Amino acid sequence: MLGCCVPERIFEHLAQKQNGLQALRLVTSSSCRPKRTWEQTLDLSKFKSLRVLQWQDFSTDGHFDALHGALEANAEHLVNIRLDKCKDFYAERILTLSEGQETVKFPALKSLFLSSMAFDEYLSEMIYAFNICSLTSLTLRQCDGTIHFLEEIMNSGHEVSLTALEIENTDTPGMLATVNWFLTRCHGLKDLFVSTLASHDQDQASMTFLNTLYDHRSTLRRLVLHQKYDTGIFPGDRDKLHDFTSISFEEQDFLHLESNRGIYSELKLECIGLSMATDLAV
């Protein structure tokens, strides 16, 4: 992994002479301006042994073609895919999906990270393509349509084998309730990180969520629950959201460190992060 702009000749050498690489991580930046555009030169299909493919900020036609080539050439053995800030991800073009297609394209995939992606089409087809129900780690950060994607997974009827789940979505009220429903399909969960937008029935949603966590007490080791709320002054602006630190008396009793019947009495956490006022945690 090179933390600098990569000259064309070096990248061409890697593609031709070092095509046995097993991990490739790319950050596309407008600050790197080669003599010829990547649309003309980048051919990732020459890498045939990739097990890890990570790409941040892809946006041009050439990037889509290059990503498609890399995924197609390594589909059988990719175990880790991370597509960061992929707001222009087109499932039909990059994954060559068609309506009603139920084909597992990545049978070895265990870790999937997607951010800034829109789940607006081919949801069922993507679940099969990414082999979602066989993943051990799933991260969805600020992806539009996350609720619909999680619901589609649940409606598929398959059990989920995740040991790590991260959901960050501070745009959609009601996300916590959907995550809670999704957790009822998970078994063996060790790491859970959730950041959502507080809803109008926040107290009820939080208590339901905490009770579901209790069902994961035998395996859960790391937990982060971060909730935000919109003051209404700057609607839709993520940077203007505030931390939701108020919890109900029922939640306080359920979480209280000194309570023998509290969640802490049976959870064996190694790491915990909660967005609450510090005086409520003692």
Backbone hydrogen bonds in HBPLUS format (Angstrom, degrees):
<---DONOR---> <-ACCEPTOR-->    atom                        ^
c    i                          cat <-CA-CA->   ^        H-A-AA   ^      H-
h    n   atom  resd res      DA  || num        DHA   H-A  angle D-A-AA Bond
n    s   type  num  typ     dist DA aas  dist angle  dist       angle   num
A0010-ILE N   A0007-PRO O   3.13 MM   3  5.51 122.4  2.48 106.2 119.5     1
A0011-PHE N   A0007-PRO O   3.20 MM   4  6.55 164.7  2.22 157.5 161.6     2
A0012-GLU N   A0008-GLU O   2.86 MM   4  6.06 159.6  1.91 155.9 162.2     3
A0013-HIS N   A0009-ARG O   2.94 MM   4  6.10 150.1  2.03 140.9 148.9     4
A0014-LEU N   A0010-ILE O   2.98 MM   4  6.30 157.4  2.03 150.2 155.7     5
A0015-ALA N   A0011-PHE O   3.01 MM   4  6.26 160.9  2.04 150.4 155.1     6
A0016-GLN N   A0012-GLU O   3.03 MM   4  6.18 144.6  2.16 142.7 151.9     7
A0017-LYS N   A0013-HIS O   2.66 MM   4  5.54 168.6  1.67 158.8 162.9     8
A0018-GLN N   A0014-LEU O   2.94 MM   4  4.63 140.7  2.10 116.1 126.4     9
A0021-LEU N   A0018-GLN O   3.26 MM   3  6.10 152.8  2.34 125.9 126.0    10
A0051-ARG N   A0022-GLN O   2.65 MM  29  5.17 174.9  1.65 135.9 137.2    11
A0052-VAL N   A0022-GLN O   2.98 MM  30  6.36 150.1  2.07 152.7 160.1    12
A0024-LEU N   A0052-VAL O   2.94 MM  28  6.15 155.3  2.00 143.3 150.1    13
A0054-GLN N   A0024-LEU O   2.92 MM  30  6.31 163.6  1.94 159.7 162.8    14
A0026-LEU N   A0054-GLN O   2.76 MM  28  6.17 159.0  1.80 148.8 154.4    15
A0056-GLN N   A0026-LEU O   2.82 MM  30  6.21 153.7  1.89 147.8 156.4    16
A0028-THR N   A0056-GLN O   2.98 MM  28  6.22 169.8  1.99 172.6 169.4    17
A0032-CYS N   A0029-SER O   3.26 MM   3  5.81 163.4  2.29 112.0 116.5    18
A0040-GLN N   A0037-THR O   2.96 MM   3  5.64 151.7  2.04 114.9 122.1    19
A0041-THR N   A0038-TRP O   3.10 MM   3  4.98 127.6  2.39  93.5 107.5    20
A0042-LEU N   A0038-TRP O   2.93 MM   4  5.16 172.2  1.93 141.3 143.5    21
A0047-PHE N   A0044-LEU O   3.14 MM   3  5.74 160.8  2.18 115.0 120.2    22
A0079-VAL N   A0051-ARG O   2.83 MM  28  5.31 162.0  1.86 133.1 137.9    23
A0080-ASN N   A0051-ARG O   3.05 MM  29  6.37 145.6  2.17 160.3 165.9    24
A0053-LEU N   A0080-ASN O   2.93 MM  27  6.30 163.0  1.96 161.5 166.0    25
A0082-ARG N   A0053-LEU O   2.94 MM  29  6.38 159.7  1.98 150.7 154.2    26
A0055-TRP N   A0082-ARG O   2.85 MM  27  6.32 154.9  1.91 162.1 169.2    27
A0084-ASP N   A0055-TRP O   2.89 MM  29  6.13 154.7  1.95 148.0 155.5    28
A0057-ASP N   A0084-ASP O   2.98 MM  27  6.32 160.5  2.02 158.5 160.7    29
A0063-HIS N   A0060-THR O   3.06 MM   3  5.13 119.1  2.45  96.5 111.3    30
A0064-PHE N   A0060-THR O   3.04 MM   4  6.43 157.6  2.10 153.3 159.1    31
A0065-ASP N   A0061-ASP O   3.05 MM   4  6.35 160.8  2.09 151.1 155.6    32
A0066-ALA N   A0062-GLY O   2.91 MM   4  6.09 155.7  1.97 145.4 152.6    33
A0067-LEU N   A0063-HIS O   2.82 MM   4  6.00 163.3  1.85 155.1 159.1    34
A0068-HIS N   A0064-PHE O   2.92 MM   4  6.07 160.6  1.96 146.7 152.6    35
A0069-GLY N   A0065-ASP O   2.95 MM   4  6.15 156.1  2.01 143.9 150.4    36
A0070-ALA N   A0066-ALA O   3.01 MM   4  6.28 155.1  2.07 147.7 153.8    37
A0071-LEU N   A0067-LEU O   2.95 MM   4  6.14 166.0  1.96 155.9 159.4    38
A0072-GLU N   A0068-HIS O   2.95 MM   4  6.06 162.7  1.98 151.2 156.2    39
A0073-ALA N   A0069-GLY O   3.02 MM   4  6.06 157.4  2.07 142.7 149.0    40
A0074-ASN N   A0070-ALA O   3.17 MM   4  6.19 132.7  2.40 139.3 149.9    41
A0077-HIS N   A0074-ASN O   3.14 MM   3  5.82 145.8  2.26 118.7 127.0    42
A0078-LEU N   A0074-ASN O   3.07 MM   4  5.90 126.6  2.37 162.9 177.8    43
A0110-LYS N   A0079-VAL O   2.95 MM  31  5.11 168.2  1.96 120.5 124.4    44
A0111-SER N   A0079-VAL O   2.98 MM  32  6.27 152.1  2.06 151.4 160.1    45
A0081-ILE N   A0111-SER O   2.99 MM  30  6.35 164.2  2.02 160.6 163.0    46
A0113-PHE N   A0081-ILE O   2.91 MM  32  6.29 154.3  1.98 155.7 161.8    47
A0083-LEU N   A0113-PHE O   2.87 MM  30  6.14 163.9  1.89 163.7 161.4    48
A0115-SER N   A0083-LEU O   3.16 MM  32  6.63 147.5  2.27 162.5 158.7    49
A0086-CYS N   A0115-SER O   2.88 MM  29  6.17 155.3  1.95 165.4 160.0    50
A0089-PHE N   A0086-CYS O   3.13 MM   3  5.39 143.6  2.27 123.4 119.3    51
A0093-ARG N   A0090-TYR O   3.11 MM   3  5.48 120.1  2.49 104.8 118.6    52
A0094-ILE N   A0090-TYR O   2.81 MM   4  5.88 175.3  1.81 175.4 174.6    53
A0095-LEU N   A0091-ALA O   2.94 MM   4  5.20 146.7  2.05 126.9 137.6    54
A0101-GLN N   A0098-SER O   3.05 MM   3  5.60 156.7  2.11 143.9 142.8    55
A0105-LYS N   A0129-ALA O   3.10 MM  24  4.68 135.7  2.31 106.1 119.0    56
A0106-PHE N   A0129-ALA O   3.17 MM  23  6.35 138.9  2.35 163.7 170.8    57
A0109-LEU N   A0106-PHE O   3.22 MM   3  5.46 162.3  2.26 111.5 116.9    58
A0136-THR N   A0110-LYS O   2.85 MM  26  5.24 160.7  1.88 133.2 138.9    59
A0137-SER N   A0110-LYS O   3.00 MM  27  6.30 149.0  2.10 165.9 165.7    60
A0112-LEU N   A0137-SER O   3.03 MM  25  6.33 159.9  2.07 147.1 151.4    61
A0139-THR N   A0112-LEU O   2.92 MM  27  6.31 154.8  1.98 158.8 164.2    62
A0114-LEU N   A0139-THR O   2.97 MM  25  6.18 164.7  1.99 151.4 155.2    63
A0141-ARG N   A0114-LEU O   2.98 MM  27  6.42 163.3  2.01 153.0 158.5    64
A0116-SER N   A0141-ARG O   2.90 MM  25  6.36 155.9  1.95 167.0 175.1    65
A0144-ASP N   A0117-MET O   2.93 MM  27  6.27 116.1  2.35 135.9 151.7    66
A0119-PHE N   A0144-ASP O   2.71 MM  25  5.94 176.3  1.71 161.9 160.6    67
A0126-MET N   A0122-TYR O   2.91 MM   4  5.99 148.3  2.01 142.5 150.4    68
A0127-ILE N   A0123-LEU O   3.07 MM   4  6.35 149.9  2.17 148.7 156.5    69
A0128-TYR N   A0124-SER O   3.30 MM   4  6.65 154.3  2.37 146.8 152.0    70
A0129-ALA N   A0125-GLU O   2.90 MM   4  6.10 164.0  1.92 147.2 152.5    71
A0130-PHE N   A0126-MET O   2.92 MM   4  5.92 175.0  1.92 152.6 153.4    72
A0132-ILE N   A0127-ILE O   3.06 MM   5  5.27 158.5  2.10 152.9 158.4    73
A0131-ASN N   A0128-TYR O   3.05 MM   3  4.94 150.2  2.14  99.9 109.0    74
A0134-SER N   A0131-ASN O   2.95 MM   3  5.71 164.9  1.97 126.8 131.4    75
A0135-LEU N   A0132-ILE O   3.11 MM   3  5.37 167.7  2.12 113.3 117.0    76
A0163-THR N   A0136-THR O   2.78 MM  27  5.15 169.1  1.79 128.9 131.8    77
A0164-ALA N   A0136-THR O   2.96 MM  28  6.27 141.3  2.11 153.6 163.7    78
A0138-LEU N   A0164-ALA O   3.06 MM  26  6.43 153.8  2.13 145.8 152.2    79
A0166-GLU N   A0138-LEU O   2.94 MM  28  6.36 157.4  1.99 157.9 161.2    80
A0140-LEU N   A0166-GLU O   2.91 MM  26  6.25 160.6  1.95 158.8 163.6    81
A0168-GLU N   A0140-LEU O   2.93 MM  28  6.28 168.7  1.94 160.3 160.6    82
A0142-GLN N   A0168-GLU O   2.54 MM  26  5.60 161.2  1.58 152.8 160.0    83
A0149-PHE N   A0145-GLY O   3.02 MM   4  6.33 152.8  2.10 151.8 160.2    84
A0150-LEU N   A0146-THR O   2.90 MM   4  6.16 167.9  1.92 161.9 163.4    85
A0151-GLU N   A0147-ILE O   2.93 MM   4  6.08 160.0  1.97 149.4 155.7    86
A0152-GLU N   A0148-HIS O   2.92 MM   4  6.04 147.2  2.03 138.8 147.5    87
A0153-ILE N   A0149-PHE O   3.06 MM   4  6.41 149.2  2.16 145.3 153.2    88
A0154-MET N   A0150-LEU O   3.03 MM   4  6.36 160.6  2.07 150.7 155.3    89
A0155-ASN N   A0151-GLU O   2.83 MM   4  6.01 155.9  1.89 148.9 156.0    90
A0156-SER N   A0153-ILE O   3.20 MM   3  5.27 145.2  2.33  97.3 107.5    91
A0157-GLY N   A0154-MET O   3.18 MM   3  5.79 160.0  2.22 112.9 118.4    92
A0160-VAL N   A0185-ARG O   3.26 MM  25  5.86 167.2  2.28 149.1 145.8    93
A0190-LYS N   A0163-THR O   2.76 MM  27  5.02 159.4  1.80 122.5 129.8    94
A0191-ASP N   A0163-THR O   2.89 MM  28  6.29 162.1  1.92 153.3 159.4    95
A0165-LEU N   A0191-ASP O   2.93 MM  26  6.25 155.4  2.00 146.9 153.6    96
A0193-PHE N   A0165-LEU O   2.93 MM  28  6.34 160.4  1.97 157.3 162.9    97
A0167-ILE N   A0193-PHE O   2.87 MM  26  6.34 156.1  1.93 162.9 169.4    98
A0195-SER N   A0167-ILE O   2.87 MM  28  6.30 157.7  1.92 158.9 163.6    99
A0169-ASN N   A0195-SER O   2.83 MM  26  6.16 165.7  1.85 171.2 171.6   100
A0178-THR N   A0175-MET O   3.07 MM   3  5.18 117.0  2.48  97.6 112.9   101
A0179-VAL N   A0175-MET O   2.88 MM   4  6.21 161.4  1.92 158.3 163.8   102
A0180-ASN N   A0176-LEU O   2.87 MM   4  6.04 155.6  1.93 146.4 153.5   103
A0181-TRP N   A0177-ALA O   3.05 MM   4  6.31 154.9  2.12 141.9 147.9   104
A0182-PHE N   A0178-THR O   2.90 MM   4  6.18 157.5  1.95 148.9 155.6   105
A0183-LEU N   A0179-VAL O   2.88 MM   4  6.16 147.8  1.98 149.0 157.6   106
A0184-THR N   A0181-TRP O   3.14 MM   3  5.46 141.9  2.29 103.4 113.8   107
A0185-ARG N   A0182-PHE O   2.98 MM   3  5.61 160.9  2.01 116.7 123.0   108
A0186-CYS N   A0183-LEU O   3.06 MM   3  5.03 155.3  2.13 101.5 109.4   109
A0221-ARG N   A0190-LYS O   2.76 MM  31  5.12 171.4  1.77 134.6 137.7   110
A0222-ARG N   A0190-LYS O   2.97 MM  32  6.36 163.8  2.00 162.6 163.1   111
A0192-LEU N   A0222-ARG O   2.89 MM  30  6.21 158.7  1.93 151.5 158.3   112
A0224-VAL N   A0192-LEU O   2.91 MM  32  6.36 150.1  2.00 155.1 161.4   113
A0194-VAL N   A0224-VAL O   2.84 MM  30  6.12 166.0  1.86 156.1 159.6   114
A0226-HIS N   A0194-VAL O   2.80 MM  32  6.14 171.3  1.80 163.5 166.7   115
A0196-THR N   A0226-HIS O   3.01 MM  30  6.65 138.3  2.19 150.2 162.2   116
A0228-LYS N   A0196-THR O   2.95 MM  32  6.36 155.7  2.01 157.0 165.0   117
A0198-ALA N   A0228-LYS O   2.62 MM  30  5.69 175.4  1.63 174.6 174.8   118
A0205-ALA N   A0201-ASP O   3.03 MM   4  6.24 166.1  2.05 157.8 162.4   119
A0206-SER N   A0202-GLN O   2.82 MM   4  5.93 160.2  1.86 156.6 161.4   120
A0207-MET N   A0203-ASP O   3.05 MM   4  6.24 162.2  2.09 148.6 153.0   121
A0208-THR N   A0204-GLN O   3.03 MM   4  6.20 163.7  2.06 151.2 155.6   122
A0209-PHE N   A0205-ALA O   2.98 MM   4  6.13 153.0  2.06 141.9 149.8   123
A0210-LEU N   A0206-SER O   2.85 MM   4  6.12 158.5  1.89 152.0 157.4   124
A0211-ASN N   A0207-MET O   2.99 MM   4  6.20 156.7  2.04 148.9 154.8   125
A0212-THR N   A0208-THR O   3.06 MM   4  6.32 147.3  2.17 141.3 150.2   126
A0213-LEU N   A0209-PHE O   2.94 MM   4  6.29 151.0  2.02 148.3 156.7   127
A0214-TYR N   A0210-LEU O   3.08 MM   4  6.37 146.6  2.19 142.0 150.5   128
A0215-ASP N   A0212-THR O   2.98 MM   3  5.22 133.0  2.20 101.4 114.1   129
A0216-HIS N   A0213-LEU O   2.79 MM   3  5.16 149.9  1.88 109.6 119.8   130
A0217-ARG N   A0214-TYR O   3.20 MM   3  5.11 158.1  2.25 110.4 110.0   131
A0219-THR N   A0216-HIS O   3.16 MM   3  5.87 153.5  2.23 120.2 126.8   132
A0220-LEU N   A0216-HIS O   2.95 MM   4  5.75 168.3  1.96 174.5 176.8   133
A0270-GLU N   A0221-ARG O   2.64 MM  49  5.32 166.0  1.65 146.3 149.1   134
A0271-CYS N   A0221-ARG O   3.26 MM  50  6.68 147.3  2.38 155.8 157.4   135
A0223-LEU N   A0271-CYS O   2.97 MM  48  6.23 160.9  2.00 142.2 146.9   136
A0273-GLY N   A0223-LEU O   2.79 MM  50  6.29 137.9  1.97 144.3 155.1   137
A0225-LEU N   A0273-GLY O   2.77 MM  48  6.16 159.3  1.81 168.0 170.6   138
A0275-SER N   A0225-LEU O   3.23 MM  50  6.68 139.7  2.40 167.1 165.4   139
A0244-PHE N   A0227-GLN O   2.73 MM  17  5.34 171.0  1.74 143.5 140.2   140
A0229-TYR N   A0242-HIS O   2.79 MM  13  5.42 148.1  1.89 148.4 159.1   141
A0242-HIS N   A0229-TYR O   3.03 MM  13  5.42 172.6  2.03 157.6 157.3   142
A0237-ASP N   A0234-PHE O   3.17 MM   3  5.74 159.5  2.22 142.3 141.3   143
A0240-LYS N   A0237-ASP O   3.03 MM   3  5.53 157.3  2.09 114.6 121.7   144
A0241-LEU N   A0238-ARG O   3.27 MM   3  5.47 169.8  2.28 111.4 113.1   145
A0277-ALA N   A0245-THR O   3.35 MM  32  5.31 148.7  2.46 132.9 125.2   146
A0252-GLN N   A0248-SER O   2.96 MM   4  6.28 156.2  2.02 147.8 154.7   147
A0253-ASP N   A0249-PHE O   2.99 MM   4  6.20 160.4  2.03 148.5 152.7   148
A0254-PHE N   A0250-GLU O   2.97 MM   4  6.16 151.3  2.05 142.1 150.6   149
A0255-LEU N   A0251-GLU O   2.84 MM   4  6.01 147.8  1.94 150.8 158.9   150
A0256-HIS N   A0252-GLN O   2.84 MM   4  5.64 131.4  2.08 144.6 156.4   151
A0263-ILE N   A0254-PHE O   2.64 MM   9  5.88 158.6  1.68 171.3 177.6   152
A0259-SER N   A0256-HIS O   3.23 MM   3  5.41 160.0  2.27 107.1 113.1   153
A0262-GLY N   A0259-SER O   3.10 MM   3  4.99 164.4  2.12 103.4 107.4   154
A0265-SER N   A0262-GLY O   3.09 MM   3  5.56 146.6  2.20 109.7 118.8   155
A0266-GLU N   A0263-ILE O   3.38 MM   3  6.01 158.1  2.43 112.8 117.6   156
A0267-LEU N   A0263-ILE O   3.09 MM   4  6.18 152.1  2.17 153.2 161.9   157
A0280-LEU N   A0277-ALA O   2.98 MM   3  5.64 159.5  2.03 121.1 127.7   158
A0281-ALA N   A0278-THR O   3.25 MM   3  5.52 160.5  2.29 108.1 113.9   159
